[in-house]
């Protein structure tokens, strides 16, 4: 075997989404973040379009994001659906993180690759990032609130007309115990066609 399959399996099964509210004050180093992002760029993608783009908010950049996100939520949410608790959580969340990577998609200019396939490639990129994060012992959380798909968010990020924001990737050190989880047994999610 070329790699230690036991360690790889353990890494995959230990990957968790840990909410920013559960992060400690310990800071993630830029060098760690650079490896996390570099591994993200090694995701599979049709036609080698490499559609992933990362906007990294750290230090004072987090202040800019903290000012923008709650206001955008308030602006785009109808009064009857607006929740003050969500508004406050959007602000407070950024007090707990070392960095937020805004995950973006830059469309292939030729248009020969379907958008769905490029979205899938970006999702694979995020999975690579998550696994690298876990290998470091860091916590991460990929958040996709509805308002990030807005024109206002695209303008804030300086994205092109065909480009998209696909999520907020929060990073930090976990404050407590590593969470556990489970999955349905394989027989519940598979159908073997042999004839």
N, C-alpha and C positions, 0 to 999 in steps of 0.2 A: 504494500500500500504506500502511495506517495506521501500522504499526510496522515496525521493522527485523527482517524475518523471519530474516535471517542471524544476527543477534545472539541472537534468541530460540532458534533451532535450536541454536546453539553452547552456550547456557546449558543447555538441556534435555539435550544429549548430554554435557555436562561434569559433570552431577550425579553424585556418587559417595557411597557410604556409606564413611565413614572411621572406623575403630574408635578409641575414646577413647585407647587406648594409643599412638596415633600423633599425639596433640595436643601442642602446645608449652605453655609456662607462661603465655603471653600471654593476657590476660583479654578476654572479650567484654563490650562495654559494654551496659548496660541498655537504652539507646536503640536499639541494634541489635536486641536481643531483642524489644523492643516492636514494631518494624516487622515482624520475622519473624512474630510472633504475629498482628499485625493482618492481614498478607497471608494468613495461614492462615484467618482468619475470612471471607475472600472466596471460599471454595470453593463450588461448586454444591451445593445440597441440596434435596431434594423437600419442598415445603410450607413452605419457609423456616423449618424447625425449628431450624437452626443448633445441631446437637447437640454440637459440639466444646466441650470444657472443658480448660483447661490449668492444671496445678499446677506452678509454677516453683520449683525448688530451687536457691538460690544461697547463697554464703557459708556461714553456720552451718547453713542448711537442708540443704546437701550433707552435713554431718556427721550430721545426723539420718537422711538417706537411707542413708548409708554404714553406719550402725549397724543399720538395719532390713533392707535387702535381703539381705545374706548370711545373716542369722539366719532370714529367711523361707524362703530357699532350703533351708537346713539342716533347718528344721522340716517342710517339705512334701515333701522328697525321701526316698524309701525308702533305707534304709542301703545296699542293693546297687547303687543308682544314683547315690549321692552321690559327687561328685568334689571332692576337696580343692582341686584347681587352679581349678575354677570358683568355689568359695567364696572363694578368695583373689583371683581376678580381679575378682569383684563388689566387693570392698573397694577394691582398688588402682585400679580404673577411675575412681573418683570423685576420685582425686588429680590426674587429668589434665584434668578438664573445668572450664569456667567456669560452666556451668549444666546442669541436667537438667530438661527439660519432661516431666512425666508427662502423656501424652495420654489423655484420658478422653472418654467418651460419656455425655451426659445424655439419656436417652430422652424423647421427646415424650410429655407427660402424657396426651394424648388417645388415644394408641395407634393413630392412623389411619395413621401411616407405618410400614411394616415395619422391624423392627430392622436387617435386612440393608442396607436403603437408608441408614439412619443411620450404620452402620459404614462404608459406602462414602463417605459425605459426609466423615466424619472422615479417611479415607484421602486423599481429595482435599485436605483441609486440610493434612495432613502434606506432601503433594507441593508445595503452595504454599510451605510453610515451608522445605522443602529447596531449592527453586529460589531463594528469597530468600537463604538461607544461602550458597549457592554464589555468588550475585551479589556478596555481601560479601567473598568469598574465605575464608569460614569453613568448617569441617568439621562434619559432623553424622552421626549414626548412630541409626537407629530400631531399637531392640532390643525383642524380644517374648518374653522367657523365660516358660515355662509358668506359673510361680508368680505372675505378675502378674494372672492371671485368678481368683485366689482371693478368698474372702470376707475373709481377713486383710488383703489388699492394699486391698480396698474400704473396710474399716474404718479402716485407716491413713490413707487419703485422705479419709475422710468422705463417701464416695459413697452415693447412695440405693440402694434395693433393686434397681431396674431398670437402674441405671447400670453402666458397665464401665470398667475400666482397659484401654487398648488398646496401651500401649507406653511405653517410656522413650526420649526424644529427647535424646541427648547432644550438647552443643555446645562447640566450642573452635576454636582456630586450628591448622591443620595444622603439624606439625613438619618435614615433609620435602616431597618432590616430590608434586605432585598425581597421584593414581593414574589409570591409563588403563583402558579397558575396551573391550568390543565387544558387538555384538548379532548375532543370526542375521539373514541377509538377509530382506527383506520376503517373498519368495516362499515361505519356509519356514513362515510364520505366518499366511498369508492365503489365503482362498478367495474368488474373485470370482464372484458369482452374477449373471449378466446376462440370463437368460431365465426 
